[in-house]
Amino acid sequence: MKNFRNSVYLTGLAGTDPIVVSFSDEKKLARVSLAINEFYKNSAGEAVCQTQWFNLVFWNKKADLALQLIKKGAELSIEGSLNVQSYTDKKGEQRLTTEIFVNHLEVAEKIEG
């Protein structure tokens, strides 16, 4: 049997600058939204652009790296793992949230010309 693992690979645009929360000198968390546009034609033949949003999470040294390298609108390629959590909202309803814990980050450099 093959060895399966929880891996996600995405390329898109940063929807926000990193938002960093420090828990101590060593524990940090950075959050960034990632937008990925998907283009297709609907049943009427019209071109449609649909944007999917993903929540990226960077921990500790990766949070520092995200803060240094990521700006809103930057093209990002990431590798990470899915993390699904459930919580109860203010109305008492059960909710799910899915985040991607980033293991590897590449930021595309813009070439001026």
Summary of the structure (lengths in Angstrom):
residues: 113
radius of gyration: 16.8
end to end distance: 50.4
largest distance: 55.8
contacts: 271
relative contact order: 0.25
helix: 8%
strand: 58%
